[in-house]
Amino acid sequence: MDKKLQRFIKNNKIEFVDLKFTDIRGLLRHISFPIERLGKAFKQGIGIDGSSVGFARVERSDLVIKPDPSFYFIDPFYSAPTLSLFADLYLGDGKTPNPLFPRTILKNAIEKTKRIAENILVLSEHEFYIFKNIDFSLKKDLSFFRIESLEAEPDERKYNAYHIAPPEDIYTTFRVELVRLLGNAGVPVKYHHHEVGKYGQAEIETDFTPALRAADNITLVKYFSKNLARKEGVYITFMPKPLQEEAGNGLHLHVKMFKKGKNIFAGEKEPLSDLCRYCIGGIIKNARALCAITNPSTNSYRRLWGGLEAPRGIFYSFANRNAAIRIPGYVRTEEDRRFEYRIPDAVMNPYTGIAGIITACLHGIDEKIEPERVKNQKLPLSLREALEALRKNPGFLTRQEIFPKEFIDLWIEIKEKEVEEIESYPTPQDYVYYFNS
């Protein structure tokens, strides 16, 4: 344990440690223990049942998690002073990284990129709705959802609520407190505001950080948002399309790469370098299959095909928010040149999602894929269609052994079962259309 961490523990009178990690879907898990056991956790790790979180078969389910000392903070949602760190998952020997663990996959992708870029920076835009109350049921004889919002029946003149000011912006104070808590934990935030959607849609945009930290930060934005909402007696959802005919929730990701302190996405004569264009070409070529990773819910496609600035076509463009990949028109400096990938949503596991984008970039760079020469494609209409695209085109992810084939097979299996279950339920819309047929 380094001396800086030891001083932090002493100065803050830390009593407990909380290790955080995501399961294969992206759901946050944790384990807590007294601070006196932290040294042992660094050396030996803590044994867990990997089969219960989707990373191992029951017969080989003994796995080990170890804290990552590179990033830590005091968790504000615990009554006792608690040090929080992210954890990495290892096989039973405590030394071999678990190849199915999302954080391991992202680390592999970053390592494979080192021959091209020394640093990959990612900025994330988090869109979510804040509701006063929510109730839902899924039974054989009772199926519904009911939402209560402080912005219910809003003034139609406020149809586009983008950047609306208080008092119409009901949750300004909530977002201020959320940003303060995130800042105290070391998550840099550029700004926050009311988004386009009525009924309390908000956005928080974090600043550029290295790719692994960016995935950690996405996880923390959701964690802090939900816990603060619980404390304040409101409900938050990052679900891609919670309301018909209202803006959906995306997770837009801005990406740029640096080598020797220089942004290698900036062109010398053109705004974008050839390397950046090849990255974009790789993403466009593989976007349909990549959707199975970055948009892994049936609800994701209600957002993508529900209009209101959600991309449908797989193309790139300058300053066009309907494009899957947008080159921000307001960027003027070489240092800030980047692309924005607008397809993903926050249902995705941020580690595998960012790893998938990086891996598609590597494919484009290695093959020198010109984005203009890629055949025009449409985004998948459904998760089932995206999974079929991934089944036909897993190679861009498994190349260079970044994504294990076992992970792809397991992911398709998990998600196909999810689709089958969801599609087995009749919906209220079925009754509206077909009950009296």
Secondary structure, 3 states (H helix, E strand, C coil): CCHHHHHHHHHCCCCEEEEEEECCCCCEEEEEEEHHHHHHHHHHCEEEEHHHHCCCCHHHCEEEEEEEEEEEEECCCCCCCEEEEEEEEECCCCCCECCCCHHHHHHHHHHHHCCCCCEEEEEEEEEEEEECEEEEEECCCCEEEEEECCCCCCCHHHCCCCCCCCCCCCCHHHHHHHHHHHHHCCCCEEEEEECCCCCCEEEEEECCEEHHHHHHHHHHHHHHHHHHHHHHCCEEECCCCCCCCCCCCCEEEEEEEEECCEECCECCCCCECHHHHHHHHHHHHHHHHHHHHHCCCCCHHHHHCCCCCCCCECCEEECCCCCCEEECCCCCCHHHCCEEECCCCCCCCHHHHHHHHHHHHHHHHHHCCCHHHCCCCECCCCHHHHHHHHHHCCHHHHHHHCCCHHHHHHHHHHHHHHHHHHHCCCCHHHHHHHCCC
